Amino acid sequence: MLTVVPDAPPARPVPLWVRSGRAVKAAVTHETTRATVRAAARHASYTFNGGRIVARRTWDGRTGSRYERMIRAAEAAGNLEAAEEWEERLQRFRAARHHRRMDLLHSPVEAAKGVAVGAGMSIGVLVALGVVMAINTGHVGDVITPLSATIDFIALLIRIVQIVWGPALAIGPFLALLALWSVGRKQHAAPAWALPANVRSGEGEPITPSIVVKALRDLGVPALARAIKEMGDAGASMLGPIRIAGCGVEVDVTLPSGVSTNEVQNKRRKLAENLTRHEHEVFITIPQAARTVRLWIADSGALDEPIGPSPLVTDETMTADYAKGKAPWGQDLRGDAAALSLYQRHLLITGLSNQGKTVALRSLALWLSLDRSVQFLMGDLKGVGDWAMFDGLATTLIQGPTDEHVIQVTEMVESAVDEMNRRIQAPPGTVFPPLIVLVDEAQVAFMCPAKDADKRPYGGAKANSRYFMAVRKIHNQGRAVNVLMWQGTQDPTNENLPKLVREGAHTRASLALGTESQARMALGDKAVDGGAAPNLLRPGLDRGTLVVASDGITIPAGQSSITVRTHYIDDDAATAITDRAKALRDGVTTLHAIDRGADHDPLADIAAVIGDAPRVRTKDVLARLAARNPDAYGNWSFIDLKRVLDDAGAEPYKSDGVMVVARDRVARALANRDSNGSASAD
């Protein structure tokens, strides 16, 4: 059985007043209406506030109010000398104004006399001109011709004025309003809600004194806000000139009495937002002047743009000079080239993982490889091939992350200590080639739990730690004999980067870090207290950007650090650079492990360290032998080397004034020895 459901009752019609209200609401809230209202309010405010600005400027020009504001500002800032100077200017202004007013009392009489004399002289000149014309033409009537022409010209001017006067009276007010509107528009003199969207956001807004003062006033420092309020409109007296500085501007701010520099430093983010910038686009440093902070404010988005390629890539003729040259590392925030001197400076670069540490460290080694006198001992405890292009360039190259690799790297550093001791014991005045001992991912070495046969740990930061003590010895004495320690490490802590090691580096640089305490570990307290803040760099976005504390790089006066955006050199470009470096040198046989304490063959080892070079200087042979097997050759002198070569019939000889060892002679001696050995065996 079907059940019949009755039809639903028809919907009640919507009342007219409801529909009308909805229509009015839709019309009022429509974006077109809102934009129209904003435009009307904006342009009306431009005109009204433009009039106020012009009136204020006129009042300032006619009275001493400007000087009085500057006096109040100087007093609020505690600058009594400036206050006295402005007071003297005010007195001079008032005296000059009084003199002008007194002159006005005599000016009507003087003006009348001037008009009478001027009119008389003009008529006399015109009559004289008419007399000359009459004599020339012979007509007496020409005497008044110039005077008549002048009267006609004056009448013409009067008629022109009569014609133009009416329209000018009608158009004049509109022109005046347009001028006021233009003044207000340039000053953005309208409520914030009525301004265009791009102006409301402030994105890309140029930095002006009023913007900086307003940002400081709203910083949330009561003493600063109160002092700026007492200064009136003259808060800009705190500011030095705003200077173009690379991709941004720079300005020095002299803080009022009672406001310390660290109060401003601690509010960097809020200051940046008040300046309509991101936090990473504002840097605060402390110059030499007391109670002064230096603000560097980037153009909006400028720091997100990449910098150009390295000169090492673009200039294939570039060479290096360890002692006098500087490595082209990148650009500072001003856009100027940032070059780093590596002469007798231990180096430490740290930062979070995947921020460009290896590339930044490698670019310095690439530049130095173009100086043929520089020798390298390299340990890469990541072992993914970042340093593979130095095979055939470095004397030793160890790559890998295991404990065995740490042991090999530790022994490599200890061999450098032996070489350092040999150099120290050399006769005074002996000049040694630079030896760079480079360990990337050094935190792996410090954290290694392996121990040797005597139960001495390879890692750690105690006095019996082999890696730690080897690094400390090089830090203590290596600089004097050109044995330098370079380290790259990740995410520094007291465990993976001991205090004595990090403080032993002359050049300290840091990429993005997580905390301020890590920034202090990386750069030291002085740099961080002076404004260095690698912990405020953006991981990932600021990859390759370093904060550097070193006397080897030009740092603005009064600052303790500089921010550098390093050039990126990829693996292919790095390989091309090392190929150029290898072409500058004699062949280098790279060791991939340290053989300590094993049986050795001096003649074979000499052949190995000579490599493919036709001849090598004896002192270089000695250095390479010491690096290859410090236990066996660390104490060798030229006499020991000559004895082995003389016995083998491969005597060293002099070439271009220096003693060298010939590859062919050594190879022939080895071949003769091997053949004699085989004959004896037969």
C-alpha positions as CSV (number, residue, x, y, z in Angstrom):
1,M,0.0,0.0,0.0
2,L,1.4,3.4,-1.1
3,T,1.5,6.3,1.3
4,V,0.9,9.6,-0.2
5,V,3.1,12.4,1.2
6,P,1.6,15.8,1.0
7,D,3.6,18.4,-0.9
8,A,5.9,20.6,1.2
9,P,4.5,24.1,1.7
10,P,6.1,26.7,-0.6
11,A,9.0,28.8,0.8
12,R,8.0,32.1,2.2
13,P,9.2,35.0,0.1
14,V,12.1,37.0,1.4
15,P,10.9,40.4,2.6
16,L,11.9,43.4,0.4
17,W,13.8,45.1,3.3
18,V,16.0,42.0,3.8
19,R,16.8,41.8,0.1
20,S,17.5,45.5,0.1
21,G,19.8,45.2,3.1
22,R,21.7,42.4,1.5
23,A,22.1,44.3,-1.7
24,V,23.3,47.4,0.2
25,K,25.8,45.3,2.3
26,A,27.1,43.6,-0.8
27,A,27.6,46.9,-2.5
28,V,29.2,48.5,0.5
29,T,31.6,45.6,1.2
30,H,32.5,45.0,-2.5
31,E,36.2,45.4,-3.2
32,T,35.5,48.0,-5.9
33,T,33.6,50.1,-3.3
34,R,36.3,49.7,-0.7
35,A,39.0,50.6,-3.2
36,T,37.0,53.7,-4.2
37,V,36.5,54.8,-0.6
38,R,40.2,54.2,0.1
39,A,41.2,56.3,-3.0
40,A,38.9,59.1,-2.1
41,A,40.1,59.2,1.5
42,R,43.7,58.9,0.4
43,H,43.6,61.8,-2.1
44,A,41.6,64.0,0.3
45,S,44.2,63.3,3.0
46,Y,47.0,64.1,0.6
47,T,45.6,67.5,-0.1
48,F,44.7,68.3,3.5
49,N,47.9,67.0,5.0
50,G,49.9,68.5,2.2
51,G,48.6,71.9,3.3
52,R,49.6,71.2,6.9
53,I,53.1,70.2,5.7
54,V,53.5,73.4,3.6
55,A,52.1,75.5,6.5
56,R,54.6,73.8,8.9
57,R,57.5,74.4,6.5
58,T,56.5,78.1,6.1
59,W,56.2,78.5,9.8
60,D,59.6,76.9,10.3
61,G,61.1,79.3,7.7
62,R,59.6,82.4,9.3
63,T,60.2,81.6,13.0
64,G,62.8,80.0,15.2
65,S,60.8,76.9,15.9
66,R,63.2,74.6,14.0
67,Y,66.1,75.8,16.1
68,E,64.1,75.3,19.3
69,R,63.3,71.7,18.3
70,M,67.0,71.0,17.6
71,I,67.9,72.5,20.9
72,R,65.4,70.2,22.7
73,A,66.7,67.2,20.7
74,A,70.3,67.9,21.6
75,E,69.4,68.3,25.3
76,A,67.4,65.0,25.2
77,A,70.4,63.2,23.7
78,G,72.7,64.7,26.3
79,N,74.7,66.6,23.7
80,L,75.2,70.0,25.4
81,E,77.7,71.2,22.8
82,A,75.2,70.7,20.0
83,A,72.6,72.4,22.1
84,E,74.8,75.5,22.6
85,E,75.6,75.6,18.9
86,W,71.9,75.6,17.9
87,E,71.2,78.2,20.5
88,E,73.8,80.5,18.9
89,R,72.2,79.9,15.5
90,L,68.9,80.8,17.0
91,Q,70.3,84.1,18.3
92,R,71.8,84.9,14.9
93,F,68.5,84.1,13.2
94,R,66.5,86.4,15.5
95,A,69.1,89.2,15.1
96,A,68.8,89.0,11.3
97,R,65.0,88.9,11.4
98,H,65.0,92.0,13.7
99,H,67.3,93.8,11.2
100,R,64.9,93.0,8.3
101,R,61.9,94.2,10.2
102,M,63.6,97.5,11.0
103,D,64.5,97.9,7.4
104,L,60.8,97.6,6.5
105,L,60.1,100.9,8.4
106,H,62.3,102.8,5.9
107,S,61.5,100.8,2.8
108,P,58.3,102.8,1.7
109,V,60.2,106.1,1.4
110,E,63.2,104.5,-0.2
111,A,60.9,102.6,-2.6
112,A,59.1,105.8,-3.6
113,K,62.3,107.6,-4.2
114,G,63.6,104.6,-6.2
115,V,60.4,104.6,-8.3
116,A,60.6,108.3,-9.0
117,V,64.3,108.2,-9.9
118,G,63.8,105.2,-12.1
119,A,60.8,106.7,-13.9
120,G,62.6,110.0,-14.5
121,M,65.7,108.2,-15.8
122,S,63.6,106.0,-18.1
123,I,61.7,109.0,-19.6
124,G,65.0,110.8,-20.0
125,V,66.5,107.9,-21.9
126,L,63.4,107.5,-24.1
127,V,63.4,111.3,-25.0
128,A,67.1,111.2,-25.7
129,L,66.6,108.3,-28.0
130,G,63.7,110.2,-29.7
131,V,66.0,113.2,-30.2
132,V,68.5,111.0,-31.9
133,M,65.8,109.5,-34.2
134,A,64.5,113.0,-35.0
135,I,67.9,114.3,-36.0
136,N,68.4,111.2,-38.2
137,T,65.0,111.4,-39.9
138,G,64.5,115.2,-39.9
139,H,61.0,114.9,-38.4
140,V,60.5,116.6,-35.1
141,G,57.6,114.2,-34.2
142,D,60.0,111.3,-33.8
143,V,61.1,112.8,-30.5
144,I,58.2,111.2,-28.8
145,T,58.1,108.0,-30.9
146,P,60.1,105.8,-28.3
147,L,58.0,107.2,-25.5
148,S,54.8,106.5,-27.4
149,A,55.9,103.0,-28.2
150,T,56.6,102.3,-24.6
151,I,53.2,103.5,-23.6
152,D,51.6,101.3,-26.2
153,F,53.5,98.3,-25.0
154,I,52.4,98.9,-21.4
155,A,48.8,99.2,-22.6
156,L,49.2,95.8,-24.4
157,L,50.4,94.2,-21.2
158,I,47.5,95.6,-19.3
159,R,45.1,94.2,-21.9
160,I,46.8,90.8,-21.7
161,V,46.5,90.8,-17.9
162,Q,42.8,91.8,-18.2
163,I,42.2,88.8,-20.5
164,V,44.2,86.3,-18.4
165,W,43.2,87.5,-15.0
166,G,39.7,86.0,-14.9
167,P,40.8,82.4,-15.9
168,A,43.8,82.7,-13.6
169,L,41.6,83.5,-10.7
170,A,39.4,80.5,-11.6
171,I,42.3,78.0,-12.1
172,G,44.7,79.3,-9.4
173,P,42.9,77.6,-6.5
174,F,42.9,74.3,-8.4
175,L,46.7,74.6,-9.1
176,A,47.3,75.4,-5.4
177,L,45.3,72.3,-4.4
178,L,47.2,70.2,-6.9
179,A,50.5,71.5,-5.4
180,L,49.4,70.6,-1.9
181,W,48.2,67.2,-3.1
182,S,51.6,66.6,-4.7
183,V,53.4,67.4,-1.4
184,G,51.1,65.1,0.6
185,R,51.5,62.3,-1.9
186,K,55.2,62.4,-1.8
187,Q,55.1,62.2,2.0
188,H,52.4,59.5,2.0
189,A,50.4,61.8,4.2
190,A,47.3,59.7,4.6
191,P,45.9,57.1,7.0
192,A,47.6,53.7,6.7
193,W,44.4,51.9,5.7
194,A,43.9,54.3,2.8
195,L,47.3,53.9,1.3
196,P,48.0,51.6,-1.7
197,A,48.7,47.9,-0.9
198,N,52.4,48.1,-1.8
199,V,52.9,51.2,0.4
200,R,50.9,49.6,3.3
201,S,53.1,46.5,3.3
202,G,56.2,48.7,3.1
203,E,57.9,46.1,0.8
204,G,60.9,47.7,-0.8
205,E,60.3,51.0,0.8
206,P,63.4,53.2,0.7
207,I,65.1,53.9,4.0
208,T,64.7,57.5,5.2
209,P,65.6,59.3,8.4
210,S,61.9,59.4,9.5
211,I,61.5,55.7,8.9
212,V,64.6,54.9,11.0
213,V,63.6,57.2,13.8
214,K,60.0,55.7,13.9
215,A,61.4,52.2,13.9
216,L,63.7,53.0,16.9
217,R,60.8,54.8,18.7
218,D,58.6,51.7,18.4
219,L,61.3,49.3,19.4
220,G,59.9,48.8,22.9
221,V,62.8,50.5,24.8
222,P,61.1,53.0,27.1
223,A,64.1,55.3,27.6
224,L,64.6,55.5,23.8
225,A,61.0,56.1,23.0
226,R,60.8,58.8,25.7
227,A,63.9,60.6,24.5
228,I,62.7,60.6,20.8
229,K,59.3,62.0,21.9
230,E,61.1,64.8,23.8
231,M,63.1,65.5,20.6
232,G,59.9,66.3,18.8
233,D,60.3,66.1,15.0
234,A,64.0,66.3,15.4
235,G,64.6,62.7,16.3
236,A,66.7,62.4,13.1
237,S,69.4,64.3,15.0
238,M,70.4,60.9,16.4
239,L,71.3,59.7,12.9
240,G,74.4,60.2,10.9
241,P,74.2,60.4,7.1
242,I,72.4,57.5,5.4
243,R,75.1,56.0,3.0
244,I,74.6,53.7,0.1
245,A,76.5,50.5,1.1
246,G,76.4,47.7,-1.6
247,C,73.0,46.3,-1.9
248,G,71.6,48.3,1.1
249,V,72.2,51.4,3.2
250,E,74.2,52.1,6.3
251,V,73.6,54.6,9.1
252,D,75.1,55.3,12.5
253,V,72.7,56.0,15.3
254,T,73.9,57.9,18.4
255,L,71.7,56.7,21.2
256,P,70.3,59.1,23.9
257,S,71.7,59.0,27.4
258,G,70.3,56.1,29.4
259,V,70.0,53.7,26.3
260,S,72.7,51.0,25.9
261,T,73.7,49.5,22.6
262,N,72.9,46.0,23.7
263,E,69.2,47.0,24.2
264,V,69.0,47.7,20.5
265,Q,71.1,44.7,19.5
266,N,68.7,42.4,21.4
267,K,65.7,43.6,19.5
268,R,67.1,43.0,16.0
269,R,64.0,41.2,14.8
270,K,61.6,43.8,15.9
271,L,63.8,46.6,14.5
272,A,63.9,44.8,11.1
273,E,60.1,44.4,11.1
274,N,59.7,48.1,12.0
275,L,61.9,48.9,9.0
276,T,59.7,46.6,6.8
277,R,62.6,44.1,6.4
278,H,63.2,40.5,7.3
279,E,65.5,39.8,10.2
280,H,68.3,38.6,8.0
281,E,68.2,41.9,6.1
282,V,69.3,44.0,9.1
283,F,72.7,43.8,10.7
284,I,73.6,45.7,13.9
285,T,77.2,46.3,14.8
286,I,79.1,48.5,17.3
287,P,81.4,51.1,15.8
288,Q,84.1,52.9,17.8
289,A,82.0,55.9,18.9
290,A,80.4,55.6,22.3
291,R,76.7,54.9,22.6
292,T,76.5,54.3,18.9
293,V,75.1,51.4,16.8
294,R,75.7,51.0,13.1
295,L,72.7,49.7,11.1
296,W,73.1,48.0,7.7
297,I,69.8,47.6,6.0
298,A,69.6,45.6,2.9
299,D,67.4,46.4,-0.1
300,S,64.3,44.2,0.2
301,G,65.1,40.7,-1.3
302,A,68.7,41.7,-2.3
303,L,70.4,39.1,-0.1
304,D,68.4,36.3,-1.8
305,E,70.0,37.0,-5.1
306,P,73.1,34.9,-5.9
307,I,76.5,36.5,-6.3
308,G,78.7,36.1,-9.4
309,P,81.2,33.3,-10.1
310,S,84.6,33.1,-8.4
311,P,87.6,34.7,-10.1
312,L,89.3,31.4,-9.8
313,V,86.8,30.0,-12.3
314,T,86.6,33.0,-14.7
315,D,90.3,33.9,-14.8
316,E,92.3,31.0,-16.0
317,T,95.6,32.9,-15.7
318,M,95.2,33.6,-11.9
319,T,98.0,32.4,-9.6
320,A,98.4,32.6,-5.9
321,D,100.9,34.1,-3.5
322,Y,100.8,32.6,0.0
323,A,102.8,35.3,1.6
324,K,101.5,38.5,0.0
325,G,98.3,37.5,-1.8
326,K,94.7,37.2,-0.6
327,A,92.2,34.5,-1.6
328,P,89.1,35.8,-3.5
329,W,86.5,34.3,-1.2
330,G,83.3,36.1,-2.0
331,Q,81.6,39.4,-1.4
332,D,80.7,41.3,1.8
333,L,77.2,42.7,2.3
334,R,78.2,46.0,0.6
335,G,78.9,44.0,-2.6
336,D,82.7,44.6,-2.4
337,A,85.1,41.8,-3.0
338,A,86.0,39.9,0.3
339,A,89.5,38.6,0.1
340,L,91.2,36.6,2.9
341,S,95.0,36.5,3.7
342,L,96.1,32.9,4.7
343,Y,99.7,33.8,5.6
344,Q,100.7,32.1,8.8
345,R,97.1,31.8,10.0
346,H,95.4,28.7,11.4
347,L,91.9,28.4,10.2
348,L,88.6,27.0,11.6
349,I,85.3,26.9,9.7
350,T,82.2,25.5,11.3
351,G,78.4,25.5,10.9
352,L,75.4,23.3,10.6
353,S,75.4,20.4,8.1
354,N,74.8,21.1,4.4
355,Q,75.4,24.8,4.7
356,G,78.4,25.0,2.4
357,K,81.3,24.5,4.8
358,T,83.3,22.2,2.6
359,V,82.9,24.4,-0.5
360,A,84.0,27.5,1.5
361,L,87.0,25.6,2.9
362,R,87.9,24.0,-0.4
363,S,87.8,27.3,-2.3
364,L,90.6,28.6,-0.1
365,A,92.7,25.5,-0.7
366,L,92.0,25.8,-4.4
367,W,93.4,29.3,-4.5
368,L,96.4,28.3,-2.4
369,S,97.1,25.3,-4.7
370,L,98.0,27.8,-7.5
371,D,101.1,28.7,-5.4
372,R,103.5,25.9,-6.4
373,S,105.5,26.3,-3.1
374,V,102.5,25.2,-0.9
375,Q,102.3,21.6,0.2
376,F,99.1,19.9,1.4
377,L,98.4,17.1,3.9
378,M,94.6,16.4,3.7
379,G,92.2,14.3,5.6
380,D,88.5,14.2,4.5
381,L,86.6,12.3,7.2
382,K,83.4,12.4,5.2
383,G,84.9,10.5,2.3
384,V,82.4,11.2,-0.4
385,G,84.8,12.7,-2.9
386,D,84.6,16.4,-2.0
387,W,88.5,16.5,-2.0
388,A,89.2,13.9,-4.7
389,M,90.5,16.5,-7.2
390,F,93.5,17.0,-4.9
391,D,94.8,13.6,-5.7
392,G,98.1,14.2,-7.4
393,L,98.4,17.6,-5.8
394,A,98.4,16.8,-2.0
395,T,101.3,14.9,-0.6
396,T,98.8,12.9,1.5
397,L,95.0,12.5,0.9
398,I,93.0,10.3,3.3
399,Q,89.3,10.0,2.6
400,G,86.7,8.1,4.7
401,P,84.6,8.3,7.9
402,T,85.7,5.1,9.8
403,D,87.8,4.8,12.9
404,E,90.6,3.5,10.7
405,H,90.5,6.7,8.7
406,V,90.6,8.7,11.9
407,I,93.7,6.8,12.9
408,Q,95.3,7.5,9.6
409,V,94.4,11.2,9.8
410,T,95.8,11.4,13.3
411,E,99.1,9.9,12.2
412,M,99.1,12.3,9.3
413,V,98.8,15.3,11.7
414,E,101.5,13.7,14.0
415,S,103.8,13.5,10.9
416,A,103.2,17.2,10.4
417,V,104.2,17.8,14.1
418,D,107.4,15.9,13.4
419,E,108.1,18.0,10.3
420,M,107.4,21.1,12.4
421,N,109.9,20.0,15.0
422,R,112.5,19.3,12.3
423,R,112.0,22.8,10.9
424,I,112.2,24.4,14.4
425,Q,115.6,22.7,14.9
426,A,116.9,24.0,11.5
427,P,119.6,26.7,11.4
428,P,118.2,30.2,12.1
429,G,117.0,32.0,9.0
430,T,116.0,28.9,7.1
431,V,113.0,29.5,4.9
432,F,110.4,26.6,4.7
433,P,107.7,26.1,2.2
434,P,104.1,26.4,3.5
435,L,102.6,23.1,4.7
436,I,98.8,23.1,5.1
437,V,97.4,20.4,7.3
438,L,93.7,20.3,6.4
439,V,91.1,18.1,8.1
440,D,87.5,18.3,7.0
441,E,84.8,17.0,9.3
442,A,87.2,17.2,12.2
443,Q,84.4,16.5,14.7
444,V,84.7,12.8,13.6
445,A,88.3,12.8,14.8
446,F,87.4,14.4,18.2
447,M,84.6,11.9,18.7
448,C,86.5,8.8,17.7
449,P,86.5,6.2,20.5
450,A,89.4,4.1,19.1
451,K,92.6,3.6,21.2
452,D,96.1,2.6,20.2
453,A,98.2,-0.3,21.6
454,D,99.2,1.9,24.6
455,K,95.5,2.6,25.4
456,R,95.8,6.2,24.3
457,P,92.6,7.5,22.7
458,Y,92.7,9.0,19.3
459,G,89.7,11.2,19.9
460,G,88.6,13.3,22.9
461,A,90.0,16.5,24.5
462,K,92.3,15.2,27.2
463,A,96.0,15.4,27.4
464,N,96.4,11.8,26.2
465,S,94.2,12.3,23.1
466,R,96.5,11.9,20.1
467,Y,94.6,14.0,17.6
468,F,93.8,16.7,20.1
469,M,97.4,17.0,21.2
470,A,98.8,16.9,17.7
471,V,96.5,19.8,16.7
472,R,97.4,21.8,19.8
473,K,101.2,21.4,19.1
474,I,100.7,22.8,15.6
475,H,98.6,25.6,17.0
476,N,101.3,26.4,19.5
477,Q,104.4,26.4,17.3
478,G,103.5,25.7,13.7
479,R,102.9,29.2,12.6
480,A,106.6,30.2,13.1
481,V,107.8,27.6,10.5
482,N,104.8,27.8,8.1
483,V,103.1,24.6,9.3
484,L,99.4,25.6,9.5
485,M,96.3,23.7,10.7
486,W,93.0,24.1,8.8
487,Q,89.8,22.4,10.2
488,G,86.2,22.2,9.1
489,T,83.7,20.9,11.6
490,Q,79.9,20.6,12.0
491,D,77.5,21.8,14.7
492,P,80.2,22.7,17.3
493,T,79.9,21.6,20.9
494,N,82.5,21.3,23.7
495,E,82.8,17.6,22.9
496,N,83.4,17.7,19.2
497,L,85.3,21.0,19.1
498,P,87.3,21.5,22.3
499,K,87.8,25.0,23.6
500,L,91.6,25.1,23.3
501,V,91.4,23.9,19.7
502,R,88.9,26.5,18.5
503,E,90.6,29.3,20.3
504,G,93.9,28.3,18.6
505,A,92.7,29.4,15.2
506,H,93.6,32.9,14.0
507,T,90.8,32.9,11.4
508,R,87.4,31.7,12.6
509,A,84.4,31.6,10.3
510,S,80.9,30.2,10.9
511,L,78.0,29.4,8.7
512,A,74.4,29.2,10.0
513,L,74.3,27.8,13.6
514,G,71.4,26.9,15.9
515,T,72.1,28.9,19.1
516,E,74.0,31.9,20.4
517,S,76.2,29.6,22.6
518,Q,77.3,27.8,19.4
519,A,78.1,31.1,17.8
520,R,80.3,31.9,20.8
521,M,82.1,28.6,20.4
522,A,82.6,29.2,16.7
523,L,83.7,32.9,16.7
524,G,84.5,33.8,20.4
525,D,82.8,36.1,22.8
526,K,84.3,39.3,21.5
527,A,82.9,38.8,18.0
528,V,79.4,37.9,19.3
529,D,79.3,40.8,21.7
530,G,80.3,43.0,18.8
531,G,77.3,41.9,16.8
532,A,78.3,38.7,15.1
533,A,75.3,36.4,14.9
534,P,75.7,33.3,12.7
535,N,72.9,31.8,14.7
536,L,70.5,34.3,13.0
537,L,71.5,33.2,9.5
538,R,68.8,31.1,7.8
539,P,69.7,27.4,7.4
540,G,69.3,26.5,3.8
541,L,68.5,30.0,2.5
542,D,71.8,31.5,3.6
543,R,73.9,28.6,2.4
544,G,77.5,29.8,1.8
545,T,77.1,32.9,3.9
546,L,79.8,33.1,6.6
547,V,80.4,35.4,9.6
548,V,84.2,35.8,9.7
549,A,86.4,37.0,12.6
550,S,90.0,37.4,11.5
551,D,92.7,40.0,11.0
552,G,93.3,38.5,7.6
553,I,90.3,40.1,6.1
554,T,89.3,43.8,5.9
555,I,86.8,44.5,8.6
556,P,85.1,48.0,9.0
557,A,86.7,50.1,11.7
558,G,85.2,49.4,15.1
559,Q,83.7,46.0,14.1
560,S,84.9,42.6,15.3
561,S,83.5,40.5,12.4
562,I,82.3,40.7,8.8
563,T,79.6,38.8,6.9
564,V,80.8,37.2,3.7
565,R,78.8,35.6,0.9
566,T,81.2,33.1,-0.6
567,H,81.5,32.1,-4.2
568,Y,80.2,28.7,-5.1
569,I,82.8,26.5,-6.9
570,D,81.3,23.1,-8.0
571,D,83.2,19.9,-8.3
572,D,83.8,20.2,-12.1
573,A,85.2,23.8,-11.7
574,A,87.3,22.7,-8.7
575,T,88.8,19.9,-10.8
576,A,89.7,22.3,-13.6
577,I,91.4,24.6,-11.1
578,T,93.4,21.7,-9.6
579,D,94.4,20.6,-13.1
580,R,95.9,24.1,-13.6
581,A,97.6,23.8,-10.3
582,K,99.1,20.5,-11.2
583,A,100.5,22.0,-14.4
584,L,102.4,24.5,-12.3
585,R,104.1,21.9,-10.2
586,D,106.4,19.0,-10.6
587,G,104.6,15.7,-10.3
588,V,103.4,14.8,-6.8
589,T,102.7,11.2,-5.8
590,T,99.8,11.3,-3.3
591,L,99.8,8.9,-0.4
592,H,96.4,7.5,0.6
593,A,97.6,6.1,3.9
594,I,100.4,6.7,6.5
595,D,102.8,3.8,6.8
596,R,104.4,4.2,10.3
597,G,106.9,1.7,11.6
598,A,106.8,-0.7,8.6
599,D,109.9,-1.8,6.7
600,H,111.0,0.8,4.3
601,D,113.2,1.0,1.2
602,P,114.9,4.4,1.0
603,L,115.7,4.3,-2.7
604,A,112.2,3.1,-3.6
605,D,110.6,5.8,-1.4
606,I,112.8,8.5,-3.0
607,A,111.5,7.3,-6.4
608,A,107.9,7.4,-5.1
609,V,108.1,10.9,-3.8
610,I,109.7,12.2,-7.0
611,G,106.8,10.9,-9.0
612,D,106.6,12.0,-12.6
613,A,108.8,15.1,-12.2
614,P,112.1,15.0,-14.2
615,R,113.9,16.5,-11.2
616,V,113.0,17.7,-7.7
617,R,115.0,19.9,-5.3
618,T,116.6,17.9,-2.5
619,K,114.9,19.9,0.3
620,D,111.5,19.0,-1.3
621,V,112.5,15.4,-1.5
622,L,113.4,15.5,2.2
623,A,110.0,17.1,3.1
624,R,108.1,14.5,1.1
625,L,110.0,11.6,2.6
626,A,109.2,13.0,6.1
627,A,105.6,13.2,5.3
628,R,105.6,9.7,3.8
629,N,107.2,8.0,6.8
630,P,108.1,10.4,9.7
631,D,109.5,7.6,11.8
632,A,112.0,6.6,9.2
633,Y,112.8,10.0,7.5
634,G,111.7,12.6,10.0
635,N,115.2,13.3,11.1
636,W,116.9,12.9,7.8
637,S,119.3,15.7,6.6
638,F,120.8,16.3,3.3
639,I,123.8,14.2,4.2
640,D,121.5,11.1,4.8
641,L,119.8,11.7,1.5
642,K,123.1,12.1,-0.4
643,R,124.6,9.0,1.2
644,V,121.7,6.8,-0.1
645,L,121.9,8.3,-3.5
646,D,125.7,8.1,-3.8
647,D,125.6,4.5,-2.8
648,A,123.1,3.8,-5.5
649,G,124.9,5.8,-8.2
650,A,122.2,8.4,-8.4
651,E,124.1,11.4,-7.0
652,P,122.2,14.7,-6.6
653,Y,123.6,17.5,-8.7
654,K,123.2,21.3,-9.1
655,S,120.7,22.7,-11.6
656,D,120.0,26.5,-11.8
657,G,122.0,27.0,-8.6
658,V,120.1,24.5,-6.4
659,M,120.7,20.8,-5.6
660,V,118.2,18.5,-7.3
661,V,117.6,14.8,-7.6
662,A,117.0,13.4,-11.1
663,R,114.1,10.9,-11.7
664,D,116.0,9.1,-14.4
665,R,119.1,8.5,-12.2
666,V,117.0,7.1,-9.4
667,A,115.0,4.9,-11.8
668,R,118.2,3.6,-13.4
669,A,119.7,2.9,-10.0
670,L,116.5,0.9,-9.0
671,A,116.6,-1.0,-12.2
672,N,120.3,-1.9,-11.8
673,R,119.7,-2.9,-8.2
674,D,116.8,-5.2,-9.2
675,S,118.7,-6.8,-12.0
676,N,121.7,-7.4,-9.8
677,G,119.4,-8.9,-7.2
678,S,117.8,-11.2,-9.7
679,A,121.3,-12.3,-11.0
680,S,122.4,-13.1,-7.5
681,A,119.3,-15.1,-6.9
682,D,119.9,-17.1,-10.0
